[in-house]
Amino acid sequence: MKVLVTGGTGFIGSHTCCVLLEEGHEVVVIDNFSNSSKEVAEKIKEISDRNITLYEGDVADKDLLRGIFANEKIDVVIHFAAYKAVGESVKLPLKYYRNNLGNTLSLLEVMDEYNCKRLVFSSSATVYGTPEALPIKESFPLSTTNPYGTTKLMIEQILKDLAKADPTWSIAILRYFNPIGAHPSGLIGENPNDIPNNLMPYIVKVANKELEILSIFGDDYDTKDGTGVRDYIHVMDLAKGHLKAIEKVMKETKIDCYNLGTGEGYSVLELVETFKKVNNIDVPYQIVSRRPGDIAACYADPSYALEELGFKAEKGIEEMCKDAYNFIIKNKE
C-alpha cells in the first residue's frame, strides 16, 4: 500500500513513517521543514533500511499535490502537517487559521480530484476544551480554549461535512493526548527548531544545559500537586495507532473519532521528577504564572480505540522519559 504522509519528517510523522516502512508499506512524504529538517529522512532510512519518497514543499501548494497524486498513485493519506503550539496560536491566531485550515482544504480538494478518499487525520484532545468530566470519552461535548484547538475542531467539522456529502470517503480522526519519548534507536525524536512549546523537549533542553531553567506554568490548578495533569503517550505507541487507523479506513467506509492516549494522568511535577530519577540528572525549575488557554487536567478514556481499532498504548512514563533523553544524548555525540 502507498501512503502519503504530510508533515512526515516532523516528530509524530517521522516515527509513523518508520512503523509504516517496517510493515512493508511504501511511504511518500511532503514537508516544508518548518519544524523539522531534511536529515530526518536519512535517519528514517537508517532505522528502516528503506527509503521514503520525499517532496519538499507546502501542502497548500495544490499544483505540487497534483503532481504527487499523478506520479505516486496514493492509496491513503495521513495528514499531520500543521502548526501545533498552543501558546503561539493565542498570540498569532491568523497564522494558525491560514496554515492549518488552508493546508487541509487544498489537500482534500486534490484528494477528491484523484479519487483518493481514505484519510487519517491528526487531531488533538484540545477539541474537548475544558472537559465536563474525566476520563474523556469521544462522545463528550466539543469546545476549545485556544486557536490551535479551534483549527483542529474546525477541520473535524469540515471532514464530517465532507463525509456526509460524499459517503464514499473513509476517515479516521485521531485525537492525540500528549505524545512524548523518541525512537528507541535515539536517531529520531522531538527536536523543535526554536524554543520548545511542549513540556518534554523543554525538560530535555534544560537537562542538557541548552536552557537554564524549566518554567512550570502554574501550581494553583485543582490537581494533586497544583500543576497541570496530562495523559502522556509514547510516540512509538502513537505511531502504531496510525497503522491501526489505516487498516480501519481501508477496510470500512465511514468517519469516526478515536482517542489515542493511555488513560493515565500525570502532573507536570510527576513528569519532571520521573525524568530526573530515570536519567539521574537534575532539571532546575521555577513556577511561573499560568499560560492562557491551558486547562487543569486532561486524560483519555482509551477504550473505544481498543474496541474499534485494536489499539492499546503499551509503554510507561519511565520509558518515555528514558527514550526522550536518549535521543538528545545520541545526537549530542
N, C-alpha and C positions, 0 to 999 in steps of 0.2 A: 504494500500500500504506500502511496506517495502522500506525504503530509507537508503542507505549508505551515511554517511556524513564524508568525510575525513577532518581532522583538526576540528572536531566537538566540541572540548572544547575551541577553540580559540574565539576571540572577535565576529566576524560575525557568525561563525559556531554555537556557543552556543545559540545565540539569534534565529538563524534559527531553531535549534533543538526544542526550546520552541514553536515556531509557528507551526512547523510540528506536535508536540505532541498534541497541542491544537486542531488541525484539525483532530485528530484521526489516524494519520499515525504511523506506527512502525518505530523507529529510531535506526540504528546501527551506531556506531561511531568508527573510527580508528584514533588514535592520539598518537604522541610520546612525547607530553607535552614539546616541545622545547620552546614554547612561551605561555604556559598555565599551568594548574595543574589539577590533578585528582579531587580536591574538586569541580571543576566546574560541574562535572557530578552530584554530590549531590545537588548542587544549582538548576540545571535544573529539577531534580526530585521534589525539594521543590516547585518550581514555577508551575510545570505542574501536580504534583501529579501522575506522571507516570515515569517509568524507561526507560532509554536508555540501549541498549546492547553495552558495551564498550570493545574494543580491544586495548590494549596498544602495540604500535609498529610503524614501519615506513612504509609508503605507497610504498617505494621502495622494500619492502620485498614481493616478489611475492608468496612465499610459505604461508606466513601469509594471503595474499589476497585470495589465492585459498581456504584456509580453511574457510574464511569468506563467500565467494560466495557459497561454497559447503554446509555450515551449514545454511545459513540465507535466501537463495532464494531471492536475492535482485531484486527489480523491477526497481529502478532508482538510480543514483549516483549524489550527489552534491560534487564537488571537490574543497575544499578550501585549502588543505594542501600545503603550500608554504612559503618560506621566503619572507618578504614583505617590507623591509626598503630600500628606495631609496638610502640614503647616504651610508649605509653599502654595498649595491650592487656595488657602484662605487669603494669602497675600496677592496672588496672581490668578484670580478666577478665570479671566478671559483666556489666558494661555491654556488652561486646562480644558475649558469648553471647546476651544478651537481644535486643539490637538486630539483629545480623546474621542470627541464626537465626530470630527471631520475624518479622522483615520478610519473609524468604524463604518461610516456611511460609504466612503469610497470603496472599502473592501467588500461590503455587502452588495453594492451595485455591480462590481466586477464579478463577484462570485455568481450573482444572478445571471449576468450575461453569458457566462461559461457553464451554466447549469451545474455548478458545484454547490450543493446545498446541505453540506454536512459541516457543522461548526461546533467547536468547543470554545466557550468564551470565558476569559479570565475576569471574574467579578470579584466581589470583596464583601466581607462581613460588615463593612461600613454601611451597607444598604439597610441594615437593621436600625441605624441611628442609635438612640438610647433604648435598649431592648426592654420590652414590657416585663420580662422575667428571664431567668437563667436556668438551665442552658437554653440556647437559642435554637428554635426549630425553623425549618424552611417556610412554614405556614404563618410565621409571625408577621405583624404589620411592618411595612417598609417605610422608612423615612431616613433623612440624612442630616448630619451636623456639620458638614464641610463640602466645598465644591468638588473635591476629588470623589467623595462618595456619591455626590449627586450625579456626576458624569457616569458612574457605574450603574446607578439606578435608572438613569435616562436610557442608557444603552440596553439594559434589560427590557425596558418597556418597548423600545424600538424592535427588539428581537421578538417579543411576544406579539406585537402588531404584525410583524412580517410573517410569522408562522401562522397567524390567524388568517391573513390574506392569502397565503400560499402554503397549504398544509403539506406540500412536498418537502419543506425544509425540516431538517432534524437538528436540534440544537441542545447542547448541554451547557447550562450556566453554572459555573463552579464558583461558589462563594468561599474564598480563602479566609482563613483566620490569620495567624501571624507566622509566615514562613521564616525560619532561621536555619543555621547549620551550613553545611557545604558538602561537596562530593568527598567521600572518604579518601580518595587519592590525594586531596589537597590541591588539585590542579585548577579547579574552578570553585567559585564561591561568591559571596556578596562583596563587591568592591566598588562602591559608588565613586564617580569621578570627582566629587567635591565633598564638602562637609556632609556627613551622613544625616539623613532624616529619620532613619529607623534605628531602633534601640541596639540591636546586636552589633551592627557594624561600628556604632559609636563606642560600645563597650570594648570591642576588639582594638580600635584605634587608640583608645586610652591605655589599654593593657600593653600595647606595642609602643607606647610613648610618642605616637604621632600627634595625639591631642593630650592636653594637660589634665583635664578633669571631665568626668561624665556629669552632665546636668540631668537630674531626675525631675520631671515636670509635675510637681505637686505631691504632697504627702498628707493631704487632708481629704482624700476621697473616702467614701464609705466602703472600705475594703479591709482585709485582715490586718494590713500594716499601714494603710493610708495611701499606698501607691497603687497605680493602675494595674488591674488584673487582665491578662490576655491569655488566649489559647495559642501556645506556640507549637508549630508543627514543623518537623524536619523537612527541608526542601526536597530530599530524595523520596520521602513518603508522598509529598505533594505531586512530584513528577509522576509517580506511579498512578496517582489519581487521574491524571490526564490520559494515561494509557487506557485505564478502565472506561473513561468517558468516551474515548474514540471508539472502543468496542461497542459501546451503547448506541452512539449515533449512527454507526454503520449498520447496526442490527435492527433498530427501531426508528420509525419516523414520528417524532414528537418533539416538543420542547419541555424541558424540566430543569429544576434548580436543585443543587446539591451542596450541602455544607462540607467543606474539607477542613477538618480540624481533628483534635484528639479527644475533645470533651473535657479536658483538664484545664483549669485556670491557674496560672502562676503570676505572682505580683512582680513588679519591676525589681524590687529588692531581692526577692527569691531568685530571680534570674541572675542578678549580679553576684549574689553570694554563691550560687551554684557554679557560675563561671570561674570565680576566684578559687573555689575548692578543687574542681576537677583539673584546672590548668596550673594550680599552685602559683598564682600570680596576683598581685594587688591591682585593684581598679578603684582609684580615688574618685569620690563622687560628691556632689553638692545638691541640695534640694533647692529648686527654683520654683517660680510660680507656674501654675497650670498653663498648658497650651490651649489656645482657642480651638474648639472643635473636638477635643478629646472627651471620652466618656470614662466612667469609673471602672466598669468591668464588662467583659465580653468573652464568652466561650461557647462552643458549639454543642448541640446535640447531634452527633455524627451518625445516628442510627439509620437515617434514610439512605445515606451514601452506601452504607454497608448492605442494606436490603436491596437497593436498586442497582448499584454498580459493583457490589462485592468488594468495596474499598474499606480498609481499616488501617489507620496510622499505626506503625509498629515501634518507632524509635522514641526513646525517652529524652527528657530535658538534658540529662548529663551528656548523652551522645551528641545532642545538638550543640552544646557548649564546647565540647572537645573538638568536633569537626570544624566549627566556625574558627576556632583559634589555630587549628592545624593548617587551615588554608592560608592564614596570614604568615605563619612560621615558614611554611614551604615556599611562599612567594618572596619572603624576605631573603631566604637563602639564594 
